[in-house]
Amino acid sequence: MKYVKILLVILLIVNCVGANAQSRRIPKTNVTATVVGQLSDTLNNTSSLFYWQDRLWTLNDHGDIVFYAIDAETGAIEGIIDTHLPIEDMEEVAQDEDYFYFGDFGNNHPQLRSELYIYRMSKSDLFRGNYVVDTTTFLFFGYDPEAPNDHEALPITDFDCEAMVAAGDSLYLFSKQWTTQQTICYALPKQPGEYTAAACHQFNIGGLVTGAWLHPETCLLVLCGYSLLCQPFVWLFYDYQGHNFFGGENRRLVLGNGVGSQMEAIVSRDGLHYYLTQERFNQLGISNQAALLELDLSEYLRDYLYPDTTSVEGFGALERPMLKAFPNPTRGLLNLEIPKATNDLQDARVVLYATDGRELLKRPVTSERMQLSLSGMPAEQYLVRVVSQRGSTQPLRVVKMCP
């Protein structure tokens, strides 16, 4: 134990020096997340955070897959769904319209795992109380489960993982690299099977990534994590092309919540206001309870997500006008009702996006009632909204059916 403490002190010095060196290279800003409330002892190992059915949910990383609905104003548990499905180290939950994806790929144990898993559960099955999962079994490209990982103090593997998002037909995983403190984005198909996760892109994150949230309509990825001594941070990645998340602009936000604030998950509804969960921390004489926190990033993201919306009366960033479309689903032709606040803008245009954020069609707004043809488009889900230099409507999900 004496050697563990010595090593941690050395790491503290190295980490501080490294952070100062990095701060000269990468622009960063100090922000602070506000504690909403402490989490129940039942949630000491909170590992994920997501919205579903207009409620905020979290899961622990060990035991069974148990959904905990938590009050966004206090952090108190409001409801429980126990699937009785066992997990080994489940660190993230991603979702799309039809499925939840449970990432059982935590890999920071003395004995590295020989197989990693992602479990897929149908949301409609969950409604019926039918707790059945399909399984994806995978290993990361270049991963050797037999490699030594003797860590009395800290793991030494670069093949740990705690962050995942769903986009298009793929799942994207962001590695938690204990030695290099970088992250690699890996891609896997959503379809269950046996795979080797392909490495897509790498980024020098300067710490350990623990959670991810994606805003696909506007190409915004947010990662949370912490340094080796649990100094938390948030990274913003935006204005990228396709799924090259690290190929656009980025910004690092250091959270001034102090050492030992072990942030594990992050989520947002509007891209401006975020919730995070903090796991219980009790090391180095520092003790922090598991907690729910909120973080306002409007100052940094409003202009990117909702350009100049405040200049239009009744058209604020948090209460954008709603676009209407019918029939939805459609076999080809969409009838659109354009909100008057948007129709008054001469540069307004209707834009159709793929669910991964790619712009597919763009048409100028000509009247309050328009038609948009999806003829020739594949039968799948799309996002449509009205945008201008002064604002945008809420993105509307539409479905194109087979002819």
C-alpha positions in Angstrom: 0.0 0.0 0.0 3.0 2.3 0.7 4.1 1.9 -2.9 0.7 2.6 -4.2 0.6 6.0 -2.4 4.1 6.9 -3.6 3.1 6.0 -7.2 0.0 8.2 -6.9 2.0 11.1 -5.6 4.4 10.8 -8.5 1.4 10.6 -10.9 0.0 13.7 -9.4 3.2 15.6 -10.1 3.5 14.2 -13.6 -0.2 14.9 -14.3 0.1 18.5 -13.2 3.2 19.1 -15.3 1.6 17.4 -18.2 -1.6 19.4 -17.8 0.3 22.7 -17.7 2.3 21.7 -20.8 -0.9 20.8 -22.6 -2.6 24.0 -21.6 -0.1 25.9 -23.6 -0.9 23.9 -26.7 -4.7 23.4 -26.5 -7.2 26.2 -25.7 -9.1 25.4 -22.6 -11.7 27.0 -20.4 -12.6 26.5 -16.7 -16.2 25.8 -16.0 -18.0 24.3 -13.0 -20.9 21.8 -12.9 -23.5 22.5 -10.2 -24.4 19.6 -7.9 -28.2 18.9 -8.3 -28.2 16.3 -5.5 -26.5 13.3 -4.1 -27.5 9.9 -5.6 -28.7 7.1 -3.4 -26.1 4.6 -2.2 -27.8 2.2 -4.7 -26.2 4.3 -7.4 -22.7 4.5 -6.1 -21.4 2.9 -9.4 -23.5 5.0 -11.8 -22.0 4.5 -15.3 -24.5 5.9 -17.9 -27.1 8.6 -18.3 -29.8 9.0 -20.9 -33.3 10.3 -21.6 -36.1 8.0 -22.4 -39.9 8.5 -22.2 -39.2 12.1 -21.0 -37.4 10.9 -18.0 -33.7 10.8 -17.0 -32.3 7.3 -16.4 -29.0 5.8 -15.2 -27.6 2.3 -14.7 -24.8 0.9 -12.5 -21.8 -0.8 -14.0 -22.1 -4.1 -12.2 -24.8 -6.6 -11.2 -27.8 -6.8 -13.5 -29.2 -4.4 -16.1 -31.4 -2.3 -13.9 -32.9 1.0 -15.2 -33.2 3.7 -12.5 -35.3 6.8 -13.3 -33.9 9.8 -11.4 -35.5 13.1 -10.6 -33.7 15.8 -12.6 -34.2 18.3 -9.8 -33.0 16.3 -6.8 -31.3 13.1 -8.1 -33.7 10.9 -6.2 -34.8 7.5 -7.6 -38.3 7.8 -9.1 -38.7 4.4 -10.7 -36.9 1.0 -11.3 -37.0 -1.5 -14.2 -35.1 -4.6 -13.2 -34.4 -6.9 -16.2 -32.5 -9.5 -14.1 -30.0 -9.8 -17.0 -26.4 -10.1 -15.6 -23.5 -7.9 -16.7 -19.8 -7.9 -16.0 -18.7 -4.3 -16.4 -21.4 -2.3 -18.2 -20.1 1.2 -18.8 -22.4 2.9 -21.3 -25.9 2.9 -22.8 -26.6 4.2 -26.4 -29.9 4.2 -28.1 -31.7 4.8 -31.3 -35.5 4.8 -32.2 -35.9 1.1 -31.7 -33.2 -0.3 -29.5 -31.0 0.2 -26.4 -27.3 -0.8 -26.7 -25.6 -1.8 -23.4 -21.8 -1.6 -23.6 -20.4 -4.4 -21.4 -16.9 -3.5 -22.3 -15.2 -2.1 -19.1 -11.7 -3.6 -19.1 -9.6 -2.1 -16.3 -9.3 -5.3 -14.3 -6.1 -7.0 -13.3 -7.1 -9.9 -15.6 -7.9 -8.4 -19.0 -11.2 -9.7 -20.5 -11.0 -12.3 -23.3 -14.3 -11.0 -24.8 -16.2 -7.8 -24.8 -19.9 -7.4 -25.3 -22.7 -5.1 -26.5 -26.2 -6.2 -25.7 -29.1 -5.0 -27.8 -32.6 -4.8 -26.4 -35.8 -3.8 -28.3 -37.6 -0.9 -26.7 -40.9 -2.4 -27.7 -39.9 -5.7 -25.9 -38.9 -3.6 -22.8 -42.4 -2.1 -22.8 -43.9 -5.6 -22.7 -41.6 -6.7 -19.9 -39.8 -9.1 -22.3 -36.2 -8.7 -21.2 -34.3 -10.4 -24.0 -31.1 -9.2 -25.6 -29.1 -9.9 -28.8 -25.4 -10.1 -28.3 -22.5 -8.6 -30.1 -19.1 -10.1 -29.2 -16.0 -8.2 -30.2 -12.4 -7.4 -29.6 -10.6 -4.2 -30.5 -8.3 -4.2 -33.5 -4.8 -4.9 -32.1 -6.0 -6.0 -28.7 -4.2 -8.9 -27.0 -6.1 -10.3 -24.0 -3.0 -12.1 -22.9 -1.0 -8.9 -22.5 0.2 -8.2 -18.9 -1.9 -5.7 -17.0 -0.4 -5.8 -13.5 -1.8 -2.7 -11.8 -1.5 -2.5 -8.1 -2.3 1.2 -8.4 -3.5 1.9 -11.9 -4.3 -0.2 -15.0 -1.8 -0.1 -17.9 -4.1 -1.1 -20.7 -5.1 1.2 -23.6 -8.1 -1.1 -24.4 -10.5 0.0 -21.7 -13.8 1.6 -22.9 -16.6 3.5 -21.2 -18.1 5.7 -23.9 -20.4 4.9 -26.9 -22.9 6.5 -29.2 -25.2 5.2 -31.9 -25.4 6.9 -35.3 -26.7 5.7 -38.6 -26.2 1.9 -38.9 -23.1 1.9 -36.6 -22.0 2.1 -33.0 -19.0 4.3 -32.2 -16.9 3.5 -29.2 -14.3 5.9 -27.6 -11.4 4.1 -25.8 -10.3 4.9 -22.3 -6.5 4.7 -22.6 -4.7 4.5 -19.3 -1.1 4.7 -20.6 -1.3 7.2 -23.5 -4.3 9.2 -22.2 -5.6 9.5 -25.8 -8.8 8.0 -27.2 -9.5 6.1 -30.4 -12.9 6.0 -32.1 -13.8 2.5 -33.0 -16.8 1.5 -35.2 -19.0 -1.6 -35.0 -22.2 -2.5 -36.8 -25.4 -2.2 -34.9 -26.4 -5.7 -36.1 -25.4 -8.3 -33.5 -22.6 -10.7 -34.4 -18.9 -11.4 -33.8 -16.6 -8.6 -34.9 -13.2 -6.9 -34.6 -13.8 -3.2 -33.9 -12.2 -1.1 -36.6 -10.2 1.9 -35.5 -11.4 5.1 -37.2 -9.7 8.1 -35.7 -7.5 9.0 -32.8 -7.3 12.1 -30.6 -5.0 13.3 -27.8 -7.7 13.8 -25.2 -5.3 14.3 -22.3 -7.1 12.0 -19.9 -9.6 9.2 -19.5 -12.8 9.2 -21.5 -15.9 8.0 -19.6 -19.0 9.2 -21.3 -20.3 10.4 -24.7 -23.3 12.3 -26.0 -24.1 12.9 -29.7 -26.2 15.6 -31.4 -26.2 14.2 -34.9 -28.4 16.9 -36.5 -25.7 19.5 -35.9 -22.5 17.4 -35.9 -21.8 17.9 -32.2 -20.1 15.3 -30.1 -19.5 15.8 -26.3 -17.1 13.6 -24.3 -16.6 13.7 -20.6 -13.9 12.2 -18.5 -11.1 12.9 -16.0 -7.4 13.0 -15.5 -5.5 10.1 -13.8 -6.3 11.8 -10.4 -10.0 12.4 -11.3 -9.8 16.1 -12.3 -12.9 16.2 -14.6 -13.2 17.7 -18.1 -15.5 17.9 -21.0 -14.4 18.0 -24.7 -16.6 19.6 -27.5 -16.1 18.3 -31.0 -18.1 20.1 -33.7 -18.3 21.1 -37.4 -16.9 17.8 -38.6 -17.9 15.8 -41.7 -19.8 12.5 -41.6 -18.5 10.5 -38.6 -15.0 11.9 -38.6 -15.7 13.3 -35.1 -12.2 14.6 -34.5 -11.8 16.2 -38.0 -13.5 19.5 -37.3 -13.2 22.0 -34.5 -12.8 21.2 -30.8 -12.6 22.8 -27.4 -11.6 21.5 -24.0 -13.5 22.6 -20.9 -11.9 21.8 -17.5 -14.5 21.3 -14.8 -13.6 23.2 -11.6 -15.2 20.6 -9.4 -12.0 19.5 -7.8 -9.9 16.3 -7.7 -12.0 13.3 -7.0 -14.9 14.4 -9.1 -15.1 11.1 -11.1 -17.6 12.0 -13.9 -19.0 8.9 -15.5 -21.7 10.0 -17.9 -23.2 13.0 -19.7 -26.4 13.7 -21.5 -28.3 16.7 -22.9 -31.7 17.4 -24.5 -30.9 20.7 -26.3 -27.1 20.6 -26.6 -26.8 23.6 -24.3 -27.8 22.2 -20.8 -26.2 19.0 -19.6 -26.5 16.5 -16.8 -23.6 14.4 -15.6 -23.3 11.7 -13.0 -20.4 11.4 -10.6 -19.4 8.0 -9.2 -18.5 7.7 -5.5 -14.8 8.4 -4.9 -12.9 7.5 -1.7 -9.1 7.6 -2.3 -6.1 9.8 -1.3 -8.0 11.0 1.7 -10.6 12.5 -0.6 -14.3 11.4 -0.3 -17.0 12.4 -2.7 -20.5 10.9 -2.8 -22.2 9.8 -6.0 -24.1 12.8 -7.4 -26.1 14.2 -10.2 -24.7 17.5 -11.6 -25.8 20.0 -14.2 -23.7 22.1 -16.6 -24.8 25.1 -18.7 -22.7 25.4 -21.9 -25.0 27.9 -23.6 -22.1 30.4 -23.6 -20.0 28.1 -25.8 -22.6 26.4 -28.0 -25.6 28.7 -28.5 -24.1 30.4 -31.5 -23.1 27.1 -33.1 -26.4 25.2 -32.5 -28.9 28.1 -32.7 -27.2 31.0 -34.5 -28.7 34.4 -33.5 -32.0 32.9 -32.3 -32.4 35.5 -29.6 -32.9 38.3 -32.2 -36.3 36.8 -33.2 -39.2 37.5 -30.9 -40.6 34.2 -29.5 -37.9 32.3 -31.2 -35.5 31.5 -28.3 -32.9 28.8 -28.3 -34.9 26.7 -25.8 -38.4 27.3 -27.3 -37.9 27.0 -31.0 -40.9 26.8 -33.3 -42.2 23.4 -34.4 -42.3 22.3 -38.0 -45.3 20.1 -38.9 -45.2 17.4 -41.6 -47.9 15.0 -42.9 -48.4 12.3 -43.8 -45.7 10.9 -41.6 -44.7 8.1 -42.4 -44.9 8.9 -46.1 -44.4 7.0 -49.3 -42.8 10.0 -51.0 -44.5 13.4 -50.6 -44.4 15.5 -47.4 -46.7 18.4 -46.7 -45.0 20.9 -44.5 -46.5 23.6 -42.3 -43.8 26.3 -41.8 -43.9 28.3 -38.5 -44.6 32.0 -39.3 -41.6 33.2 -37.3 -39.4 31.2 -39.7 -41.4 32.0 -42.8 -40.9 35.7 -42.3 -37.1 35.2 -42.8 -36.2 35.7 -46.5 -33.2 33.4 -46.3 -35.0 30.5 -44.6 -34.8 27.0 -46.2 -36.1 23.5 -45.6 -33.2 21.0 -45.0 -33.4 17.2 -45.0 -30.8 15.4 -43.0 -29.7 11.8 -42.7 -29.9 10.6 -39.0 -26.0 10.8 -38.9 -26.2 14.6 -39.6 -25.5 14.5 -43.4 -27.4 17.2 -45.4 -29.3 15.5 -48.2 -31.7 18.1 -49.6 -32.2 21.8 -49.3 -35.1 23.9 -50.6 -35.9 27.6 -50.1 -39.0 28.5 -48.0 -41.6 29.9 -50.4 -44.8 29.9 -48.3 -46.2 28.7 -45.0 -47.3 25.5 -46.7 -44.8 23.6 -48.8 -44.3 20.2 -50.2 -41.0 18.2 -50.0 -40.6 15.1 -52.2 -38.7 12.1 -50.8 -39.2 10.2 -54.0 -36.0 8.3 -54.9 -34.8 8.4 -51.2 -34.2 5.1 -49.5 -37.0 3.9 -47.1 -35.6 4.9 -43.7 -35.8 7.7 -41.1 -34.7 11.3 -41.8 -34.6 14.6 -40.0 -36.1 17.8 -41.4 -36.1 21.3 -40.2 -36.2 24.9 -41.3 -33.0 26.9 -40.9 -31.8 30.4 -41.6 -29.0 32.7 -40.5 -31.2 33.8 -37.6 -32.4 30.5 -36.2 -34.0 27.1 -36.8 -37.0 25.0 -35.9 -36.9 21.9 -33.8 -35.6 19.0 -35.9 -38.5 16.7 -36.9 -38.1 13.0 -37.5 -39.9 11.7 -40.6 -40.1 8.2 -42.0 -40.0 7.3 -45.7 -41.8 4.0 -46.3 -41.4 1.6 -49.2 -43.4 2.6 -52.3 
